[in-house]
Amino acid sequence: MSENCTHNCETCGENCASRKTNPADFREPPHALSSIKKVIGVVSGKGGVGKSMTSAMLAVLLNRRGYKTGVLDADITGPSIPKLFGIHGRAHADEVGCYPVQSRTGIDVMSVNLLLEHESDPVVWRGPIIAGTVKQFWQEVIWKDVDFLFVDMPPGTGDVPLTVFQTLPVDGIVVVTSPQELVSLIVAKAVNMANMMNIPVLGLVENMSYVLCPDCGKKIDVFGESHVAETAAEFGVPVLARIPIDPQLARQADLGVIESFEGDMLDGAADAIEKLL
């Protein structure tokens, strides 16, 4: 063992013979009273592609199919899950643990915004504290009888995705993309990180894929021709969904009534996740 070893393989840069290299070695158990069957990460290589919207909609779809769902908002500095569900209260905690806030239809939600005195307060924390908060959401929150726990992650491949992949028993990830040509490089980063951590990639969801003309119903490629099929083929993963630009959907998100959305645009993704049980 190196004399500079810190005895914490997650943060130490030394290459000791005893270094833990298996991501499963870092996994932490959830709260003793939690019961979580499957954990699904929702990731993206860049911000602004609709990852939180996808997380929320998938939780709603599986909830409609009779499953108990929850959303762990791991985007600590940019939490938006409570806003999508119209949740503005505070999470409750006692000596036993912390309890998620339930949405109108019974979806469990935990987010840093549910712990702040004012939901508009900024979270100005350094990486290790942010990663530690995500761990607390896993270890100290009581997720009771949850069939599918969706983890809405911040963009990129930094501290939080690494913490989630190492700490939580992630059963698969959904990669959210947009139609621009640079999407291949962005998807590559997310997929390659998942492969390094031995996390299955369930497939791609392309958001803002097109807009339907309100007069003739024609699909208009606002951001140019989609390359999601080629990108999916390159990495050997399926295209799970193509979500259009829909003013009604955006309005429901802004009003906090995402649970009332209609449409089958994400049914393929919900099918793939449901098969994990």
Disulfide bonds with the S-S distance in Angstrom:
none
